[in-house]
Every structure is written in C-alpha cells, then in structure tokens.
Amino acid sequence: MNKDASGGRTALIIGSMAPRGGPSLLADILLGRVAEPEEIGRIAAFRALEAPASMTGAVIDAIGASFVR
C-alpha cells in the first residue's frame, strides 16, 4: 500500500496554521506555499494508475519541501 502525505491548501489546513503564526509558517516551507488541492488530486490520480506497480510501501510527500527525508 502506498500513501501520500499531503498537506494541501484547504480550510482545515489554513485554519490550523493561524494559531501557530499563519503566514510566517510559510517561511519554513521551501516553496513558500502549501499544495493546492488540484496538486494533491494529481498525486492521487498517479497512485490509481497501474503503471507504478513496482512502487510498494512508498510515501509521497506533498509538503513543499518543508523538510527533507
């Protein structure tokens, strides 16, 4: 089973950022923004393909390079 570790720009994410500094949190994200819902949708569509059959147990981080594994 593969997993996407998404952090898309939704009302829930934006709301949870406000008490912790809001826009200043974006300074810690290399891209300077959180992913758009459409970007997360493209990750989900890729995972639904049969093409990545050899990709098992993978985590696809959609975190704007806020940390490096």
C-alpha distances in whole Angstrom, upper triangle without the diagonal:
4,7,10,13,16,19,21,25,25,28,26,25,29,30,28,30,33,34,33,35,33,34,35,31,30,33,30,27,28,28,30,28,25,23,24,22,22,20,17,18,18,14,13,15,14,10,11,13,13,14,11,10,11,9,6,5,8,9,12,15,17,20,23,23,24,23,22,19
4,7,10,12,16,18,22,22,25,24,22,26,28,26,27,31,32,30,32,31,31,32,28,27,29,27,24,25,24,26,25,21,19,21,19,19,17,14,15,15,11,10,12,11,8,10,12,12,13,10,10,11,8,6,5,5,6,8,11,13,16,19,19,21,20,19,17
4,6,9,13,15,18,19,22,20,19,22,24,22,23,27,28,26,28,27,27,28,25,24,26,24,21,22,22,24,21,18,16,18,16,17,15,12,13,13,10,9,12,11,8,11,14,15,16,13,14,14,11,9,7,6,5,6,9,11,13,16,17,18,17,17,15
4,6,9,11,15,16,19,17,16,19,21,20,20,24,25,24,25,24,24,25,22,21,23,21,18,19,18,20,18,15,12,14,13,14,12,8,10,11,7,8,11,10,9,12,14,16,16,14,16,16,13,12,11,8,5,5,6,7,10,13,14,15,15,15,14
4,7,10,13,14,17,15,13,17,19,17,17,21,22,20,22,21,21,22,18,18,20,17,15,17,16,18,16,12,11,14,13,15,12,9,12,13,10,11,14,14,12,15,18,20,20,17,19,19,15,15,13,10,6,6,5,6,7,11,12,12,12,13,12
4,6,10,11,14,13,11,14,16,15,15,19,20,19,20,18,19,20,17,16,18,16,14,15,14,16,13,9,8,10,9,11,9,7,10,11,9,10,13,14,13,16,18,21,21,18,21,21,18,18,16,13,10,8,6,5,6,10,12,12,13,15,15
4,7,8,11,10,7,10,13,11,11,15,17,16,17,15,15,16,13,12,15,14,11,14,13,13,10,7,6,9,9,12,10,8,12,13,12,13,16,17,16,19,21,24,24,22,24,25,21,21,19,17,13,11,8,6,6,8,11,11,13,15,16
4,6,9,9,7,9,12,12,12,15,18,17,18,15,15,17,14,13,16,16,13,15,13,13,9,6,4,5,5,9,8,6,10,12,11,12,15,16,17,19,21,24,24,23,25,26,23,23,21,19,15,13,11,8,8,10,13,13,16,18,19
4,7,8,6,7,10,11,11,13,16,16,16,13,13,15,13,12,15,16,13,15,13,12,9,6,6,5,6,10,10,9,12,14,14,15,18,19,20,22,24,28,28,26,29,30,26,27,25,22,19,17,14,11,11,11,15,14,17,20,22
4,5,5,6,8,10,11,13,16,16,17,14,14,17,15,15,18,18,16,19,17,16,12,9,9,8,7,11,12,11,13,16,16,16,19,21,21,22,25,28,29,27,30,31,28,28,26,24,21,18,17,14,13,15,18,17,20,23,24
4,6,5,6,8,10,11,14,15,16,13,14,17,16,16,19,20,18,21,19,18,14,12,13,11,11,14,16,15,16,19,20,19,22,24,24,25,28,32,32,31,33,35,31,31,29,27,24,22,20,17,16,18,21,20,23,25,27
4,6,5,6,9,10,12,13,15,13,15,17,15,16,19,19,18,21,20,18,15,12,13,13,12,16,17,15,17,20,19,19,22,24,24,25,28,31,32,30,32,33,30,29,27,25,22,20,18,16,15,17,20,18,21,24,25
4,5,5,6,9,11,11,13,10,12,14,12,12,16,15,14,17,16,15,12,9,10,11,11,15,15,13,16,19,18,18,21,23,23,24,27,30,31,29,31,32,28,28,26,23,20,18,16,13,12,14,16,15,17,20,22
4,5,5,7,10,10,11,8,9,12,11,11,15,15,14,17,16,14,11,9,11,12,12,16,16,15,18,21,20,21,24,25,25,27,30,33,33,32,34,35,31,31,29,27,23,21,18,16,14,15,18,16,19,22,24
4,5,6,8,10,11,9,11,14,12,14,17,17,17,21,20,17,15,13,15,15,15,19,20,18,21,24,23,23,26,28,28,29,32,36,36,34,36,37,34,33,31,29,25,24,21,19,17,18,21,18,21,25,26
4,6,7,7,10,8,11,13,11,13,16,15,16,19,19,17,15,13,15,16,16,20,20,18,21,24,23,23,26,28,27,29,32,35,35,33,35,36,32,31,29,27,23,22,19,17,15,17,19,16,19,22,24
4,6,5,6,5,8,9,7,9,12,12,13,16,16,14,12,11,14,15,16,20,19,19,22,24,23,24,27,28,28,30,33,36,36,33,36,36,32,32,29,27,23,22,19,17,14,15,17,14,17,21,23
4,5,6,4,8,9,9,11,14,15,15,19,19,16,14,14,17,18,19,22,22,22,24,27,26,27,30,31,31,33,36,39,39,37,39,40,36,36,33,31,27,26,22,20,18,18,20,17,20,24,26
4,6,7,10,11,10,13,16,16,17,21,21,18,17,17,20,21,22,25,25,24,27,29,29,29,33,34,33,35,38,41,41,39,41,41,38,37,34,32,28,27,24,22,19,20,22,19,21,25,27
4,6,9,9,7,11,13,12,14,18,19,16,15,15,18,20,22,25,24,23,27,29,27,28,32,32,32,34,37,40,40,37,39,39,36,35,32,30,26,25,22,20,17,18,19,16,18,22,23
4,6,5,6,9,10,11,13,17,17,14,14,15,18,20,22,25,24,24,27,29,28,29,32,33,33,36,38,41,41,38,41,41,37,37,34,31,28,26,23,21,18,18,19,16,18,22,24
4,6,6,8,10,11,12,16,16,12,11,12,15,17,19,22,21,21,24,26,26,27,30,31,31,33,36,39,38,36,39,39,35,35,33,30,26,25,21,19,16,16,18,15,18,22,24
4,5,5,7,10,11,13,13,9,9,11,14,16,18,21,20,21,24,25,25,27,29,30,31,33,35,38,38,36,39,39,35,35,33,30,27,25,21,18,15,14,16,14,17,21,24
4,5,5,8,10,12,13,10,11,12,16,18,21,24,22,23,26,27,27,29,31,32,32,35,37,40,39,37,40,39,36,36,33,30,27,25,21,19,16,15,16,13,16,20,23
4,5,6,7,11,12,9,9,10,14,16,19,22,20,20,24,25,24,26,29,29,29,32,34,37,36,33,36,36,32,32,30,27,23,22,18,16,13,12,13,10,13,17,19
4,5,5,8,8,5,6,8,11,14,17,19,17,18,21,22,22,24,26,27,27,30,32,35,34,32,35,34,31,31,29,26,22,20,17,14,11,10,11,9,12,16,19
4,5,7,9,6,8,11,14,17,20,22,20,21,24,25,24,27,29,29,30,33,34,37,36,33,36,36,32,33,31,27,24,22,18,16,13,11,11,9,12,15,19
4,6,9,7,9,11,14,17,20,22,20,20,24,24,23,25,28,27,28,31,32,35,34,31,34,33,30,30,28,25,21,19,16,15,11,10,9,6,9,12,15
4,6,5,7,8,11,14,17,19,16,17,20,20,19,22,24,24,24,28,29,32,30,28,31,30,27,27,25,22,19,17,13,11,8,6,6,4,8,11,14
4,5,8,10,12,15,18,19,16,17,21,20,19,22,25,24,25,28,29,31,30,27,30,30,26,27,26,22,19,17,13,12,9,6,5,6,8,10,14
4,6,8,9,12,16,16,14,15,18,18,17,21,22,22,23,26,27,30,28,26,30,29,26,27,26,22,19,16,13,11,9,5,7,8,11,13,16
4,7,10,12,16,17,15,17,20,20,20,22,24,24,26,28,30,33,31,29,33,32,29,30,28,25,22,19,16,13,10,8,9,9,12,15,18
4,7,9,12,14,12,14,17,17,17,20,22,22,23,26,27,31,29,28,31,31,28,29,27,24,20,17,14,11,9,7,10,10,13,16,19
4,7,9,12,10,10,14,15,14,17,19,19,20,23,25,28,27,25,28,29,25,26,24,21,18,15,12,8,7,6,10,9,13,15,18
4,6,8,6,7,10,11,11,13,15,16,17,19,21,24,24,22,25,26,23,24,22,19,16,13,11,7,7,7,11,11,14,16,18
4,5,5,7,9,10,11,13,15,16,17,19,21,25,24,23,26,27,24,25,24,21,18,15,14,10,11,10,14,15,18,20,22
4,5,5,6,9,10,11,12,14,15,17,19,23,23,22,25,26,23,24,23,21,18,15,14,11,12,13,17,17,20,22,23
4,5,5,6,9,10,10,12,14,15,17,21,21,20,23,25,22,24,23,21,18,15,15,12,14,14,18,19,22,23,24
4,5,5,7,9,10,11,13,15,16,20,19,18,21,23,20,21,21,18,16,12,12,8,11,11,14,16,18,19,20
4,5,5,6,9,10,11,13,15,18,18,17,20,21,18,19,18,16,13,10,10,7,10,11,14,16,18,19,19
4,5,5,6,9,10,11,13,16,17,16,19,21,18,20,19,17,15,12,13,11,14,15,18,20,21,22,22
4,5,5,6,9,10,11,15,14,14,17,19,17,18,19,16,15,12,13,11,14,15,17,20,21,21,22
4,5,5,6,9,10,14,13,12,15,16,14,15,15,12,11,8,10,8,12,13,15,18,19,18,18
4,5,5,6,9,12,13,12,14,17,14,15,15,13,12,10,12,11,15,16,19,20,21,21,21
4,5,5,7,10,11,11,14,16,14,16,17,15,15,12,15,14,17,19,21,23,24,24,23
4,5,5,9,8,8,11,13,11,13,15,13,13,11,13,13,17,18,19,22,23,22,21
4,5,8,9,7,9,12,9,11,12,10,11,9,13,13,17,19,20,22,22,21,20
4,7,9,9,10,13,12,13,14,14,14,13,16,16,20,22,23,26,26,25,24
4,5,7,8,12,11,13,15,14,16,15,18,18,22,23,25,27,27,26,25
4,6,6,9,10,12,15,15,17,16,20,21,24,26,27,29,29,28,26
4,6,8,9,12,15,14,16,15,19,20,24,25,25,28,28,26,24
4,5,5,8,11,10,13,12,16,17,21,22,23,25,25,23,21
4,5,7,11,11,14,15,18,20,24,25,25,28,27,25,23
4,6,10,10,14,14,18,20,24,25,25,27,26,23,21
4,7,6,10,11,14,17,20,22,21,24,22,20,18
4,5,9,11,15,17,20,23,22,24,22,20,17
4,7,10,13,16,18,21,20,22,20,18,15
4,6,9,13,15,17,17,18,17,15,13
4,6,9,12,14,14,15,14,13,11
4,6,9,11,12,14,13,12,11
4,6,8,8,10,10,10,9
4,6,8,9,11,11,12
4,5,6,8,10,11
4,5,8,10,12
4,5,6,9
4,7,10
4,7
4
